[in-house]
Amino acid sequence: FAAFLEHAISLGADYIATGHYAGLQDFDGKRQLLKAEDGNKDQSYFLYRLNQTQLKPALFPLAGWLKPEVRAKAEAAGLPVAKKKDSTGICFIGERPFNDFLQRYVPQNPGEIRDLDSGKLLGTHQGLAFHTLGQRKGLHIGGVKGNDHGSGEHDAWYVARKDMAANVLYVVSGHDHPALYVDEVTITDMNWVSGELPHTHWVYTAKTRYRSPDAPCEIERIDAERAVIRFASPQWAVTPGQSLVMYESRVCLGGGIIESARMGGQPVLTADLQSL
């Protein structure tokens, strides 16, 4: 999208309007990126890498509209997309299983699936690239018991670590297993919408994935290369390689790529793609 805006600017466009659910406002000589009114559709998380030059000609006319209101407007105008089903897929691959898409470009590299707590061999995976932290479905180890509740039932397995060097996928039993939580995250490859670094030791909120709730946090350290963010409470299934996006109320400040994560000061996840 940033490249699209820059191309429009190069063609001499005064403004470019898009259907993103996000908002804009001018404040103190800067262009601020805002959350949309429709919190369920807000897309500011995906736009955090935009800068002042790119935002200058941008218009987001859906900023103050809820999706049902937009559908009603489209229906009143006789537009055929008024009742089109919402897309739940990734826009550039369409509605298809993500693993099927990956397997066209990423070779399979089978390895072991092991219990992080006991080291017990539970099964095999087709490649670490096909799994993400916090994943529950698609592990194919449902018949192997985790924490037994005495009735033959047991907690589901969740991906907790990916040891890239040994090609081992580690899983834990139960959604609330401690290994799935961290309270400190380091980000790199950052972009700040205003062009200025945010303050340290100031109350912000952050998302570590699109659908995660806004979590109170503060920036402990920051420079041009990295920032260390500490959360007020532990966060679930934080994944290196994904984006952490920060907010001050409705204003999207920017963010960066998660490099590593810690819990209680102890390293949990590192930059070498979720290794132990």
Secondary structure, DSSP 4 states (H G I P E B T S, - for coil): -HHHHHHHHHTT-S-EE---SEEEEEETTEEEEEE-S-TTT--GGGGTT--HHHHTTEE-TTTT--HHHHHHHHHHTT-GGGGPPPP-SBTTTBSS-HHHHHHTTS----EEEEETTT--EEEEES-GGG--TT--TT---TTS-SSB-SSS-BPPEEEEEEETTTTEEEEEESTT-GGGEEEEEEEEEEEETTSSPPPSS--EEEESSTTSPPEEEEEEEE-SSEEEEEEEEEEES--TTSEEEEEETTEEEEEEEEEEEEETTEEEE-TTTS--
